[in-house]
Amino acid sequence: MTAGGGRSGQLLRHGARGAAQAGLAVVHRGLRTWRRSLALRIGATTVVVAGLVVLVTGLFLVDKVSHGVLNAKRDAAINQARVGLTTARDVLVSVDAGVFEEVCDAQQQISEDLTAGGTSVGVFSIYLVSSSNTDCENRSHATTIPPALRSKVQLGDLAMQYAPVPQGTTRRLVKGLIVGEPVQAGTGTFELYYLFPLQDEEQTIALVQRTVLVSALALVLLVLAIALLVTRQVVRPLRIAAETAGQLSAGDLSKRMNTRGSDDIARLGEAFNDMAGSLQRQIRRLEELSRLQRRFTSDVSHELRTPLTTVRMAAEFLHGARADFPPELARAAELLHDELDRFESLLGDLLEISRYDAGAARLDAEAADIGGVVSTVVAASRVLADRHGSEIVVDAPLEPVPVDMDVRRVERILRNLVGNALDHGEGNPVVITIGYDDNVVAVTVRDRGVGLRPGEAGLVFNRFWRGDQSRSRLTGSTGLGLAISLEDARLHDGWLQAWGERGRGAQFRLTLPRHAGHTLVHSPLPLDPDEVGEDQFEEDLR
């Protein structure tokens, strides 16, 4: 029993949790639809506002009509009582209040006289009270007359009160109005009560209520229909404009809105079309300028190859024979040789960046160990590291980490990052870390140099950008290395990101999918080294 009860409780909890989740899902869908649908918000707002207005107006009208009907009935009843006072006095002038039969006959006579010619007040009955009428056939009326009303009448005043009254032969109690007045006769004082059923008035009020309710619903629906129609006339062009804008942003610059008429919506469409046309012309102009720029860069780079080769041959000859030259000529030969290397590297970078601009770059991916690529880059950077007096520390896993990549491009990325860290590391160690999981691999390059100012982490990948403007271009790089590295990373569907803080150095992180076609959503290594901690950095150095 205990195990069965436990399972039942679990089922109930799971069922309640499932129902709660389903309810939350419905609420979220409703909120999303509410936020995205202008027509829904306008329709709902219109229904609420119109409903409140119609409700207040309907309640006011029903209240006024009800009071009017009841007040008219009350006035007619009072008039009937005043008219019947004379008739009652004439009948009761010779009636002995102590004789039961005479009192009952007088009551019957008064009722016949008052209703003989018809009345405007409708159906009613009368009840005559004296000191000896307790056995009259209409004695049931005695229980109908409220004591408070009888007290007022006995004081000699005409009084009235809403109270249940018997109707017809069934004597069923219905809502009614009772009017009482004292009648002075020679043999004593009588109490004459008029009992008016209010069934007709209730039916009239109910009819008015139903009419107001149906009219209110019809009015709300009509207002809603008008609001939706007007909203559709406004929202539909806006939706078309949004769709057209989306197609324009997707690259289809020929899309335009269809406009009709000369109203505000039509003017909006015309202004949108004018804007789209202007954008199309500007974009085409920029595309043409960009095409001419790319072609110029490519043509110049190619055309410089031939004279550069000739100059290179001459420079190599001079550099090889510099020992026979005077000191100043020997130094000039060395400078010529070094700057030709830089010039040749610049031409290569210009050609590579022009291929990316032209969309001609292709990825030759193959499975390779990222650790091997890092080792190759470190070996190639030893000379530069020795020149700067920096140590390169590698934190890599012992096992191979295969990645689908273009080895040449990834090696170029890491070479640029390591060279950049050595150039700006001020002789401090440079740490290379490899992290990976089943789908993603990351490599970070950390230095402890001058670092980056706030906002410069997003600028380092711009072409020809330099963090230290005082550095001479004769001793610096071409200014295209990080820009090309970023394009290489994007060609792999990867990320290349930078972090830096003035006085604490910088860190660059390359994140690549291990398998072609995988979309990156995270990186196994943090971009900010503070997320790992400075102690871990010091441990890497040790």
Secondary structure, DSSP 8 states (H G I E B T S, - for coil): -HHHHHHHHHHHHHHHHHHHHHHHHHHHHHHHHHHH-HHHHHHHHHHHHHHHHHHHHHHHHHHHHHHHHHHHHHHHHHHHHHHHHHHHHHHHTT--TT-HHHHHHHHHHHHHHHHHT--SS-S-EEEEE-TT-TTSTTGGGGGTS-HHHHHHHHTT--EEEEEEEEETTTTEEEEEEEEEEEEEETTEEEEEEEEEE-HHHHHHHHHHHHHHHHHHHHHHHHHHHHHHHHHHHHHHHHHHHHHHHHHHHTT-TT------SSSHHHHHHHHHHHHHHHHHHHHHHHHHHHHHHHHHHHHHHHHHHHHHHHHHHHHHHHHHTGGGS-HHHHHHHHHHHHHHHHHHHHHHHHHHHHHHHTT------EEEEHHHHHHHHHHHTHHHHHHHT--EEEE--SS--EEEE-HHHHHHHHHHHHHHHHHHSTT--EEEEEEE-SSEEEEEEEE-SS---TTGGGTTTSTT--S-TTS-TTTS--S-HHHHHHHHHHHTT-EEEEEEETTTEEEEEEEEESSTT------SS-SSGGGT-HHHHHHHH-
